[in-house]
Amino acid sequence: MTLSVDIRRQLGNFHLDVRLEAGAEPLALLGASGCGKSVTLQCIAGILRPDEGHIELDGQTLFDSASGVNLPPQRRNVGYLFQQYALFPNMTVRQNIAVAIRDRQARRRTAEELLLRFRLADAADKRPRQLSGGQQQRTALARILASQPKAILLDEPFSALDSYLKYQLELELQDMLRGFPGPVIWVSHDRGEVWRNCPRVCVIARGRSEPVVPMEQLFRDPGTEPAARLSGCKNYVSVLPDGETVRIPDWNIRLHCGRTVPEDVKTAGIRSHHVEIAAGAGENCFACSVDRVIDDVFGAIVLLRPDGAVPGAPLLRMELSKEAWAAQGGPARLSVRIAPEHLLLLR
Amino acid sequence: MDWYPLYNSLRIAAISTVAVFFLGLFFAYYIAKLPSLLKGALDVVLTLPLVLPPTVVGWLLLLLLGPKHPFGAWLWSVFGVRLVMTWWSAVFATVAVSFPLMYRTSRGAFESFDSTLSDAGKTLGLSNSYIFWRIQLPCCRQGILAGMVLAFARALGEYGATSMVAGYTPGRTATISTTVYQLWRTNDDAGALRWVLVNIFISAVFLLAVNLLESGKNGARKGGAAV
């Protein structure tokens, strides 16, 4: 069962251009806020109409601008988990679930089954505003499954929650999605959340989607700066490709990449925890002065100025454990190394 | 004492409230969705009867319905129906002046309705009419009820336009307000006072109802904020 999306939509100055395909495993839709993630979900669900393109789910065309097909949301069989869950405030938990059951004859029995399965039997007669965050999420999911969707869209499911509740709800959501056979699209701006839950990822930056890649590739070789940013990389510096090396004019150094650098690479990304402290001189080692040390919750953040840095050049951010930094004894100067395989080459 | 004016006033107000309920909801629902420029223009037109003098509204109604004007004359010649100077003629006047109250309060309620609730309903397969009657309306019921009470009270107190389109015929088109005027004009102060007291009593009951609805709304808001 697959969901394939290829749509464009113009809204003022904002241009949405999304192409993606989701199979049986959850697909992460990763992007900064305002990049068009929610608009994409609304187009798939039929709440918004794309200007042109094609949406297909399990062999059925949901939208096709060429042939004029545009199924209403009611006939798309796409479940949508809204950010604030959108439970009907005038109905009890039981009613919220029961209204979504299409088969009238089985309505009562199916509702009771779902209440038990989602551990909501005790809360069945409560109104949504009387529920805890976890119960609200379970009610919303039970209601979606009650409508027997072919695909499920999750719109930043944990955006408004504190971290402990978020962790608990994430475990529950994992359990409940495990038995779902259809495509799941999980919208998020949190790299950890998608890494833990989705084997594949599609990055959206300023309305444009990048090709779907395995999650591991996003972190090993993100390919573009927006993707690298979303994967959590914090150091960026302009580079000039030169064979298997790159020149970094800002820092006046040359680094080996261990592979031929494509001509269109403009930027190198370096993850803070991939900056190693070097014993002395060697390949990809260079000397820096310590600009500033920031004490973080579980580690230390050290901002380094390479010796060859021109005025206005970016500082290099290094992260390491508190113990590892304490062992250095607070030096003013430091030699660091970046392994060739840890240099992210970005177009 | 002849209670006909009370009975007539109440049935006119009741019929016009039912009419205004559907008219107000219809316009509020569709206008709340319009782009702001068009919304502003239609808003002015639909709210005008609220701020115009009732005699102006009455004159405009006579222009539309009167037997000497094209539409009224056509109805009279084809169906033999006369739209003015009957007891139900007053319904036209009360609908015109009380419609804006219902329309404005329910439009405000619809605009503050969380549209993701209806989006959620659609993705769950619920029909648009089910979403409107069973989700949107119950969520907006405070504002809609307040609008209905205001529209009823306004219809009950209507004088100017009513006296122009329905006139004053004792036992046929007399309402409380036209009766008070007639009794005062004929120097029957004692009679006028009786109807004034009846009117004050009914109006007080309705204002009380409005206040109860308002406090219910505040209570619901406080409850919502506490969660």
Chai-1 contact restraints between the chains, C-beta under 6 A:
chainA,res_idxA,chainB,res_idxB,connection_type,confidence,min_distance_angstrom,max_distance_angstrom,comment,restraint_id
A,A45,B,T123,contact,1.0,0.0,6.0,A-B,restraint_1
A,I47,B,D119,contact,1.0,0.0,6.0,A-B,restraint_2
A,P73,B,K122,contact,1.0,0.0,6.0,A-B,restraint_3
A,P73,B,T123,contact,1.0,0.0,6.0,A-B,restraint_4
A,Q74,B,K122,contact,1.0,0.0,6.0,A-B,restraint_5
A,Q74,B,G125,contact,1.0,0.0,6.0,A-B,restraint_6
A,Y80,B,T123,contact,1.0,0.0,6.0,A-B,restraint_7
A,F82,B,T116,contact,1.0,0.0,6.0,A-B,restraint_8
A,F82,B,A120,contact,1.0,0.0,6.0,A-B,restraint_9
A,A86,B,T116,contact,1.0,0.0,6.0,A-B,restraint_10
A,A86,B,L117,contact,1.0,0.0,6.0,A-B,restraint_11
A,A86,B,A120,contact,1.0,0.0,6.0,A-B,restraint_12
A,F88,B,I135,contact,1.0,0.0,6.0,A-B,restraint_13
A,N90,B,P138,contact,1.0,0.0,6.0,A-B,restraint_14
A,N90,B,C139,contact,1.0,0.0,6.0,A-B,restraint_15
A,A100,B,L124,contact,1.0,0.0,6.0,A-B,restraint_16
A,R102,B,G125,contact,1.0,0.0,6.0,A-B,restraint_17
A,R129,B,V227,contact,1.0,0.0,6.0,A-B,restraint_18
A,S147,B,L124,contact,1.0,0.0,6.0,A-B,restraint_19
A,S147,B,G125,contact,1.0,0.0,6.0,A-B,restraint_20
